[in-house]
Amino acid sequence: MKPVPFHLKPFGNRAVLLEWPAEVREEILFDLLGFADFLKFGDFPESEWEFIPIYHSLTLIRKAGDLHYAETHKALEAAYTRYPGPTDTVGQHWELPVHYDPEFGPDLETAAQAAGMDVDGLIRAHTAQAYRVYGIGFLPGFLYLGGVPELLQIPRKATPRLRVPKGSVGLAAQQTGIYPQESPGGWNLIGNCPIPLFNPGQSPPCFISLGDTVGFRSVSRSEFDLHRIEGEVGVYDFKKKYGNAKD
Amino acid sequence: MLRIKRPGFYVCVQDYGRTDFRHYGVPRSGVADRLAAARVNSLLENPETDAMLEIVMQGPELEFEVPSHIVISGGWMEAWLGDEALEMDRVYAVPKGAVLQCGRVRSGFRAYLGVKGGIRTKPVMGSRSQFFPVTPAGKLVAGDALPIEPSEAFEPKLLKLSPLELYREVTLDVAPGPEFELLDEPARDALFNTVFTLAKEHDRMACQLQETLPPHTHRMITSATLPGTVQLTPAGKLILLMPDGQTTGGYPRMLQLSARAQSILAQKKFGDRVRFREDSF
């Protein structure tokens, strides 16, 4: 029998938590994303269950009524033994335009100093990387991105800002990301991405999915303004313009 | 239409909230006190998921442009229809053109005002619950008009219920949360033997407690959180997540409130006391 890699824990009387080993690793993410899909098309349909996959855990929430923990536990372990493993499709790559500029990224210069490089060096390092999407949470459309190079791992700000504008691109410790809405925040702000990441009028509301990768492309102020308008009216085209499509 | 003439302190439209979008970071939202909401919709013989007004601390002034039937439940709120002072948990017929004057929520924190047929605003992502930025606004303002169905011939099977007075309860039944094992004996003792006081930081996203536990250095990888999850910050602060709370978080999840405890908590305000009781529900 295939060993079950996760521990199960009850999470209140309506949810159950599956925890893989506590590591940020792509193999773990793909295994749990694949398992979630396997469950949705099997004994845990989305009409009855909500799924929250993030990093090394998968939370299943029963939509109506309490769950029977012992039975659910058994059913999930049994399902894993039938699960053939993740498929080979490994998500899309999305290239997001960012205007790196002190006007939009007031910490750009201090962040570069903290990383021991000049501003151009920081932009090169930040745009050179593909970042894996390990989760969406905290705020609607907020991406948890992994894969920040060690050189760019600078501490978060000692005092958070009360107001971080929508689209701000930040760096903090092992994380980089985009604020999908205006919110308070303690990350070092290095630029702004004009493409909205969350749109409640669209289905799904986020075009980026878990398991995808995100890259950043440095754009000028005039390109930023153009992409902002394209993003607002929903005509910004990732696939054709910037070769994001894998097909 | 139901017109908001004066919004009071904080009033918003809520139903049972959104499912299916938590993995995009969209909180469940929905009424904070489901027991109160259930009483409103039961008396009005509405489906339990119908939307109503959630009113915090100081109620609104509302004008009914169509005849309606209403029920108020949850916290004990002053309300007048003309000269008549209204009781909680009781069905009232409201004539066309009438103005409902709501005053303070005298006991508890949140009152629920429902109408026969429910509030019929346009659902967004499967729910009428207001939550910015999913809905264009997170609360109602003066001049807002909410679609409601006229109701004249309704003869309720039950005219009133005796009030639940949930706001009198202080004990929150909890189950251990996923990281409960991280707590040592003294911390567990403190958790279950302290009478906690609600701090000022208290809204539909989260509610903090004034008394703290010892600071800790436990680290965890960000994972899912639910309404009713009790998080412990490294400084020892306890944060109780409410319906609009974040869907994921990086603080250890020490407890999970029962459904009833979440309703009790929804009726607590700054300075009120609560204690935790371990219960297998």
Interface residues (C-beta under 8 A of the other chain):
Chain A: K9 P10 F11 G12 N13 R14 A15 L17 E19 A22 V24 E46 E50 F51 I52 P53 I54 Y55 H56 S57 T59 I61 K63 D66 G135 I136 G137 F138 L139 P140 G141 F142 Y144 P180 Q181 F198 P200 P204 P205 C206 L210
Chain B: T19 D20 F21 R22 H23 Y24 G25 V26 V124 M125 P133 V134 T135 A175 G177 P178 M220 I221 T222 S223 A224 L226 G228 T229 Q246 T247 T248 G249 R253 Q256 L257 S258 A259 F281
